[in-house]
Amino acid sequence: MKSTAPTPSSSGSRVYRGASAEDRRQQRHERLLEAAFESFARHGIARTTMRDICAVARLTDRYFYESFRNTEDAFEAVYQWQKTQLMAHLTQALQDAPRSLQELAKAGLRAFFEFMKEDKRRAQVLLIDAFSANQQTSTKSRAAMGQYATLVNQIAQELYPKMPPGFNLEMLTWGLLGMVLQVGINWAQNGYQQPVEEVMSYTLFAWQGLEAWIGRMISDAKEAQDLRRRATDPKPGEFGIPPNLAD
């Protein structure tokens, strides 16, 4: 049977088995990305080598370097891939939730923990290695935490527009997110034994406290403002002023 010569694609690249050179390169990249995800989740970034990733992908190191400079570069690609999915998952959950801090907290926590349990490889990449791999990755991970903190701050300010000035909501949000991170790590390292709803309950108490705290601060600030207003414009009988002296 006479063989058929490869047909150039419209972009000028050669077609092999119906796929252009660019299509094949993209397919190799996706295989390597998935293999890197599997390898980092199994061994951690500190013990994963380029050859580990190539073995899982069943590709030679030549193709590894076609996609990545080194294992740190491969980890960065996996991290960005999973972080983007997580942010989209969280954003959608928060958009669909009722507009109260309690319901938003429940929706966000449920989305976060379900996302981690859905693919058990994610915790190693997003929660553990991301903050310990190297300075560059740790910096980017903290920046991602900053994105989450900004999202929470925006929601809180939307729900509580009369929040007292000087209240450092950003600092408090970082503390709450750090708690969620540590609970997620502990849950993952113990094999996701507890149901999502139970794990949520351990962190939801803090968010309930935040709602009560903000409400009390707003109430206290309003009361203090009322006292100052009354002090500058006292009415008869207030602050010990006899009615006959107020005229």
Order of alpha helices (4+ residues) and beta strands (2+ residues): beta-beta-beta-alpha-alpha-alpha-alpha-alpha-alpha-alpha-alpha
